[in-house]
Amino acid sequence: MRSHPAVPVVALVVGLLIGLGAPGVAQVPPGPPLPAPPPEDLVQFRPPNEALLEHAQQNLLVGEEYAGFDLCRGGIATTTGPGALNPSDSPCGDPLNPSTTVAGGNPPYHFQLDRMGGFPPLGMWVDLNGVLRGKPSGTRGATFKVCAVDLSGRFDCKYVTVPDPQTRPVPDAQAEVAASATKKSGGGAGKAGLLLLGVGAAGAAVYAGSAMADLAAMSAGSTVSNRFCIVSVMGNGCDCAGSVTGGTGWTGPTASEGEGCGSGVPCEANLSCNNGRCEGPGGRCRF
């Protein structure tokens, strides 16, 4: 009678021993967790949101090339110090283009958008060196996420806010308003006439010549708002000046609710110029 080979039996016994955790068949325990990298090895990006908001509020115009804001250095894109080269010509974080907003990791750095974090206003972009530039084609601002990435691929992403681009006032509108106001106040040789120059940066009307009482005495013109608000980043609070019923006797152009406003084009009465757009009581800056 032929005997069966013993190899399958041996294999079965070994398999049972392993399955039962037999002595001598040790299981390798998991290793300890890897330590967290020290803070200096992490990329830390602190975008200059307040500085960007302030600069763009005054200089971002629809259909006009923006001077460019440098997210690497935290200021206007320029060819002057601390580096000798334009930020677009030298990587962020190298000796010629030191960064004030990105630290840690393995510099130099480059910048890119987080595709799930939104986009800049239409017509604008952020280049590899973190310069926000372009020509806005609409009147809507945007909040979007920008990532600073080092040579090792480590990154830190933060939100950046750009306010609504403004529409440039009608050419010579301020000169026409000044001439009209001077005529109504009886201005002429030997008498300081009233010059209504428009709406200043702080939102209050700017006057020269005769006193404020002369303006109130004018029989023609309308009452407009000189309330001007800058909405802080991410919509937390407002910095406002002026009144929604200030500026009596205005004869220049005005902006209605939802329209762009700024120097020379104030909002109609009972509205507020919030980040370059006229808004009512339901706007971002409550009355």
Backbone hydrogen bonds in HBPLUS format (Angstrom, degrees):
<---DONOR---> <-ACCEPTOR-->    atom                        ^
c    i                          cat <-CA-CA->   ^        H-A-AA   ^      H-
h    n   atom  resd res      DA  || num        DHA   H-A  angle D-A-AA Bond
n    s   type  num  typ     dist DA aas  dist angle  dist       angle   num
A0010-VAL N   A0006-ALA O   3.20 MM   4  6.50 161.5  2.24 157.5 162.2     1
A0011-ALA N   A0007-VAL O   3.08 MM   4  6.29 166.3  2.09 158.1 161.5     2
A0012-LEU N   A0008-PRO O   2.95 MM   4  6.12 149.4  2.05 143.3 151.6     3
A0013-VAL N   A0009-VAL O   2.99 MM   4  6.30 156.6  2.04 151.4 157.0     4
A0014-VAL N   A0010-VAL O   3.01 MM   4  6.29 165.3  2.03 156.9 160.1     5
A0015-GLY N   A0011-ALA O   2.98 MM   4  6.11 156.5  2.04 143.0 149.9     6
A0016-LEU N   A0012-LEU O   2.99 MM   4  6.26 151.4  2.07 145.8 153.1     7
A0017-LEU N   A0013-VAL O   3.00 MM   4  6.28 157.6  2.05 150.4 156.3     8
A0018-ILE N   A0014-VAL O   3.00 MM   4  6.25 159.3  2.05 151.1 156.2     9
A0019-GLY N   A0015-GLY O   2.96 MM   4  6.13 159.7  2.00 145.2 151.3    10
A0020-LEU N   A0016-LEU O   2.90 MM   4  6.05 147.0  2.01 147.1 155.4    11
A0022-ALA N   A0017-LEU O   2.84 MM   5  5.00 168.8  1.85 158.1 156.5    12
A0021-GLY N   A0018-ILE O   3.18 MM   3  5.18 158.0  2.23 101.6 108.0    13
A0025-VAL N   A0022-ALA O   3.14 MM   3  5.86 157.1  2.19 140.8 142.9    14
A0041-ASP N   A0038-PRO O   2.88 MM   3  5.55 157.3  1.93 122.3 129.7    15
A0042-LEU N   A0039-PRO O   3.06 MM   3  5.34 159.1  2.11 110.0 116.6    16
A0105-GLY N   A0040-GLU O   3.04 MM  65  6.35 138.9  2.21 125.1 137.3    17
A0044-GLN N   A0103-ALA O   2.84 MM  59  5.22 159.0  1.88 157.1 157.6    18
A0103-ALA N   A0044-GLN O   2.97 MM  59  5.22 148.0  2.07 136.9 147.2    19
A0046-ARG N   A0101-THR O   2.79 MM  55  5.05 164.1  1.82 152.2 157.8    20
A0049-ASN N   A0047-PRO O   2.88 MM   2  5.60 135.2  2.08 107.0  93.5    21
A0052-LEU N   A0048-PRO O   2.94 MM   4  6.09 162.2  1.97 158.3 164.1    22
A0053-LEU N   A0049-ASN O   2.86 MM   4  5.99 162.7  1.89 151.7 156.6    23
A0054-GLU N   A0050-GLU O   3.01 MM   4  6.19 160.3  2.05 147.1 152.1    24
A0055-HIS N   A0051-ALA O   3.05 MM   4  6.23 162.3  2.08 148.3 152.8    25
A0056-ALA N   A0052-LEU O   2.86 MM   4  5.93 171.9  1.87 157.6 160.4    26
A0057-GLN N   A0053-LEU O   2.92 MM   4  5.84 146.4  2.03 140.3 149.4    27
A0058-GLN N   A0055-HIS O   3.24 MM   3  5.63 136.3  2.45 104.8 114.7    28
A0059-ASN N   A0055-HIS O   3.07 MM   4  6.14 137.2  2.26 144.1 156.9    29
A0060-LEU N   A0056-ALA O   2.94 MM   4  4.86 148.9  2.04 137.7 134.6    30
A0166-GLN N   A0060-LEU O   2.88 MM 106  6.23 164.4  1.91 156.4 151.3    31
A0064-GLU N   A0061-LEU O   3.28 MM   3  5.57 162.7  2.31 129.4 127.3    32
A0062-VAL N   A0166-GLN O   2.76 MM 104  5.85 157.9  1.81 157.8 161.4    33
A0063-GLY N   A0136-PRO O   2.68 MM  73  5.59 173.9  1.69 170.2 172.4    34
A0066-TYR N   A0134-GLY O   2.88 MM  68  5.73 171.0  1.89 159.1 161.3    35
A0077-ALA N   A0068-GLY O   2.95 MM   9  5.23 174.3  1.95 128.4 130.0    36
A0069-PHE N   A0132-LEU O   2.95 MM  63  5.13 150.8  2.04 137.5 146.1    37
A0132-LEU N   A0069-PHE O   2.82 MM  63  5.13 160.5  1.85 155.5 152.4    38
A0070-ASP N   A0075-GLY O   2.68 MM   5  5.36 156.1  1.73 166.8 172.6    39
A0074-GLY N   A0070-ASP O   2.79 MM   4  5.63 137.7  1.97 144.9 157.8    40
A0071-LEU N   A0130-GLY O   2.78 MM  59  4.98 162.0  1.81 145.6 145.1    41
A0100-THR N   A0072-CYS O   3.12 MM  28  6.50 147.7  2.23 144.9 153.5    42
A0089-ASP N   A0086-ASN O   2.77 MM   3  5.35 158.9  1.82 123.6 130.8    43
A0094-ASP N   A0091-PRO O   3.38 MM   3  6.00 161.6  2.41 134.2 132.1    44
A0109-TYR N   A0092-CYS O   2.77 MM  17  5.36 161.2  1.81 154.2 160.8    45
A0093-GLY N   A0097-ASN O   2.81 MM   4  5.63 154.4  1.87 162.6 154.1    46
A0097-ASN N   A0094-ASP O   2.91 MM   3  5.27 146.6  2.02 113.1 123.8    47
A0151-LEU N   A0106-ASN O   2.98 MM  45  5.60 168.4  2.00 158.4 156.2    48
A0110-HIS N   A0149-VAL O   2.88 MM  39  5.35 151.7  1.96 147.8 157.0    49
A0149-VAL N   A0110-HIS O   2.80 MM  39  5.35 171.7  1.80 167.3 169.9    50
A0111-PHE N   A0128-LEU O   2.82 MM  17  4.87 148.8  1.92 126.0 135.5    51
A0112-GLN N   A0147-CYS O   3.00 MM  35  5.34 150.2  2.09 145.3 154.2    52
A0147-CYS N   A0112-GLN O   2.76 MM  35  5.34 171.9  1.76 168.4 171.2    53
A0114-ASP N   A0145-LYS O   3.05 MM  31  5.49 170.3  2.06 141.2 142.4    54
A0117-GLY N   A0114-ASP O   2.72 MM   3  5.14 162.8  1.74 123.6 127.9    55
A0145-LYS N   A0117-GLY O   3.10 MM  28  4.77 126.9  2.40 105.6 119.4    56
A0124-MET N   A0121-PRO O   3.04 MM   3  5.72 146.9  2.16 149.4 149.0    57
A0137-SER N   A0122-LEU O   3.02 MM  15  5.73 155.5  2.08 137.7 142.7    58
A0135-LYS N   A0123-GLY O   3.03 MM  12  5.21 135.4  2.23 141.9 135.6    59
A0125-TRP N   A0133-ARG O   3.01 MM   8  5.82 156.4  2.07 155.3 161.2    60
A0133-ARG N   A0125-TRP O   3.04 MM   8  5.82 162.6  2.07 167.3 172.1    61
A0127-ASP N   A0131-VAL O   3.18 MM   4  5.50 162.1  2.21 135.1 136.1    62
A0130-GLY N   A0127-ASP O   2.89 MM   3  5.34 160.2  1.93 121.5 123.4    63
A0142-ALA N   A0162-VAL O   2.98 MM  20  5.38 147.5  2.08 141.1 151.2    64
A0162-VAL N   A0142-ALA O   2.82 MM  20  5.38 169.8  1.83 166.9 170.6    65
A0144-PHE N   A0160-VAL O   2.95 MM  16  5.49 159.2  1.99 158.4 161.3    66
A0160-VAL N   A0144-PHE O   2.70 MM  16  5.49 160.8  1.73 166.2 171.5    67
A0146-VAL N   A0158-LYS O   2.87 MM  12  5.65 161.3  1.91 165.4 159.4    68
A0158-LYS N   A0146-VAL O   2.99 MM  12  5.65 159.4  2.03 155.7 154.3    69
A0148-ALA N   A0156-ASP O   3.00 MM   8  5.52 165.5  2.03 148.9 147.9    70
A0156-ASP N   A0148-ALA O   3.09 MM   8  5.52 142.5  2.24 142.2 153.5    71
A0150-ASP N   A0154-ARG O   2.87 MM   4  5.57 162.7  1.90 162.1 167.9    72
A0153-GLY N   A0150-ASP O   3.11 MM   3  5.42 163.0  2.14 112.9 116.6    73
A0173-ALA N   A0170-VAL O   3.11 MM   3  5.53 151.0  2.20 139.8 137.0    74
A0176-GLU N   A0172-ASP O   3.07 MM   4  6.33 156.3  2.13 149.9 155.8    75
A0177-VAL N   A0173-ALA O   3.01 MM   4  6.26 157.3  2.07 148.2 154.4    76
A0178-ALA N   A0174-GLN O   2.93 MM   4  6.13 160.0  1.97 149.8 155.1    77
A0179-ALA N   A0175-ALA O   3.01 MM   4  6.21 159.3  2.06 146.3 151.4    78
A0180-SER N   A0176-GLU O   3.02 MM   4  6.17 159.9  2.06 147.6 153.0    79
A0181-ALA N   A0177-VAL O   2.94 MM   4  6.09 163.7  1.97 152.7 156.9    80
A0182-THR N   A0178-ALA O   3.00 MM   4  6.10 154.8  2.07 144.6 151.6    81
A0183-LYS N   A0179-ALA O   3.13 MM   4  6.32 156.9  2.19 144.9 150.2    82
A0184-LYS N   A0180-SER O   3.10 MM   4  6.38 160.4  2.14 149.6 154.4    83
A0185-SER N   A0181-ALA O   3.09 MM   4  6.23 145.1  2.22 143.5 152.2    84
A0187-GLY N   A0182-THR O   2.98 MM   5  5.19 161.9  2.01 165.7 159.7    85
A0186-GLY N   A0183-LYS O   3.23 MM   3  5.39 163.8  2.25 106.9 111.0    86
A0191-LYS N   A0188-GLY O   3.16 MM   3  5.56 161.2  2.20 131.3 131.4    87
A0195-LEU N   A0208-ALA O   3.04 MM  13  5.33 158.5  2.09 165.1 163.0    88
A0208-ALA N   A0195-LEU O   3.33 MM  13  5.33 141.8  2.48 138.4 147.2    89
A0197-LEU N   A0206-VAL O   3.29 MM   9  5.76 160.9  2.33 160.9 163.4    90
A0206-VAL N   A0198-GLY O   3.25 MM   8  6.07 161.0  2.29 156.5 159.3    91
A0200-GLY N   A0204-ALA O   3.14 MM   4  5.71 165.1  2.16 144.5 145.5    92
A0203-GLY N   A0200-GLY O   2.99 MM   3  5.23 156.6  2.05 108.0 115.5    93
A0214-ASP N   A0211-ALA O   3.09 MM   3  5.65 141.0  2.25 111.2 120.1    94
A0215-LEU N   A0212-MET O   2.99 MM   3  5.32 127.0  2.28 103.5 116.9    95
A0216-ALA N   A0212-MET O   3.35 MM   4  6.82 154.5  2.42 150.9 156.7    96
A0217-ALA N   A0213-ALA O   3.18 MM   4  6.40 136.5  2.38 141.0 152.4    97
A0217-ALA N   A0214-ASP O   3.23 MM   3  5.14 130.5  2.49  91.5 104.6    98
A0218-MET N   A0215-LEU O   3.15 MM   3  5.43 160.8  2.19 108.4 114.4    99
A0222-SER N   A0250-TRP O   3.03 MM  28  5.16 154.6  2.10 126.8 134.0   100
A0249-GLY N   A0222-SER O   2.91 MM  27  4.81 124.6  2.22 108.9 125.2   101
A0250-TRP N   A0222-SER O   2.92 MM  28  5.16 145.2  2.04 157.2 145.9   102
A0224-VAL N   A0247-GLY O   3.13 MM  23  5.49 161.2  2.17 138.8 143.5   103
A0225-SER N   A0267-CYS O   3.13 MM  42  5.46 151.5  2.21 136.7 143.3   104
A0226-ASN N   A0243-SER O   2.89 MM  17  5.51 163.9  1.92 171.6 167.2   105
A0273-CYS N   A0227-ARG O   3.09 MM  46  6.20 169.7  2.10 149.4 148.2   106
A0228-PHE N   A0241-ALA O   2.80 MM  13  5.46 156.6  1.85 158.3 166.4   107
A0241-ALA N   A0228-PHE O   3.02 MM  13  5.46 140.1  2.18 136.2 148.4   108
A0229-CYS N   A0273-CYS O   2.83 MM  44  5.99 175.1  1.83 149.7 150.8   109
A0275-ASN N   A0229-CYS O   2.98 MM  46  6.30 166.9  2.00 162.6 159.0   110
A0230-ILE N   A0239-ASP O   2.93 MM   9  5.22 156.7  1.98 137.0 143.5   111
A0239-ASP N   A0230-ILE O   3.03 MM   9  5.22 158.0  2.08 137.7 144.8   112
A0232-SER N   A0237-GLY O   3.22 MM   5  5.90 159.9  2.26 142.9 148.7   113
A0235-GLY N   A0232-SER O   3.00 MM   3  5.54 139.9  2.17 142.8 140.9   114
A0270-ASN N   A0244-VAL O   2.98 MM  26  4.69 166.0  2.00 129.6 133.6   115
A0255-ALA N   A0266-PRO O   2.86 MM  11  6.11 142.8  2.00 145.4 154.2   116
A0268-GLU N   A0255-ALA O   3.00 MM  13  5.91 139.6  2.17 166.8 156.4   117
A0259-GLU N   A0256-SER O   3.02 MM   3  5.54 164.0  2.04 136.9 140.0   118
A0258-GLY N   A0278-CYS O   2.79 MM  20  5.22 168.7  1.80 137.8 141.6   119
A0278-CYS N   A0259-GLU O   2.94 MM  19  5.71 164.6  1.96 165.9 169.1   120
A0261-CYS N   A0276-GLY O   3.03 MM  15  5.02 155.3  2.10 112.2 117.0   121
A0262-GLY N   A0265-VAL O   3.11 MM   3  5.35 161.4  2.15 131.2 136.6   122
A0265-VAL N   A0262-GLY O   3.05 MM   3  5.35 159.2  2.10 123.1 129.3   123
A0271-LEU N   A0268-GLU O   3.25 MM   3  5.89 134.9  2.47 143.0 141.9   124
A0272-SER N   A0279-GLU O   2.79 MM   7  5.28 156.4  1.84 150.1 158.3   125
A0279-GLU N   A0272-SER O   2.83 MM   7  5.28 153.2  1.90 143.1 151.8   126
A0274-ASN N   A0277-ARG O   2.88 MM   3  5.31 149.7  1.97 151.5 143.6   127
A0277-ARG N   A0274-ASN O   3.15 MM   3  5.31 145.9  2.27 104.5 114.2   128
A0283-GLY N   A0280-GLY O   2.87 MM   3  5.43 159.8  1.91 129.2 129.5   129
